[in-house]
């Protein structure tokens, strides 16, 4: 599942990215992933249902005319029919309402062919890395987006 958004200060810049966001005080990366998935997509999963973290990286980027350095950990969840039936209303902030445009299930081929930016870019070609995860978190260091 990917989120399509745009930069509110550069409205012609549209991109796809994974659901996620910043940790709250005292929250683990796994707890944050569960909360952000629920808030941004409405899908509710238990922390124990997440696989990973499969990837780790530091992303350096600009958004809304501000520079960011973001330390990211990526988890995988397999959503079942029970998850789909238990979906709740997303709880978007005002900033998210302004910048988030759509949710979509995109295949590796669809992301590879996408004309918009994709974050992280390795999702255009690397699904096997996390679908057949061997228990080792891959650290990709710093990536300029």
C-alpha angles and dihedrals in degrees: 000000000000134000120222115212142157137217107256090213092049104034094180089063107090126170146167122238140163121266112264146101148175126329121248121227111291093007122132121224089252093051090048091052091052093048095045092048090053094044096046102034108016093237113134119207132165118246089242090059092064120098117214144317081260096175136025128187145148112237122202114196147137123245130169090000093303131108118235137191109196127185107211137191119190125211131184126223127184108217116213132193087267089059091048092049090047094051113135133199111285114246103220123181120230090259091051091049088054097046107030116084110170149350120226142169103234127184124221089256092051092050091046090054096042115120092205123080115272122210118235091025092207088074086078089074114002110077092123090062093068104022091063094035114180096201095263118117109225111221112205096182119212119351125183110221 
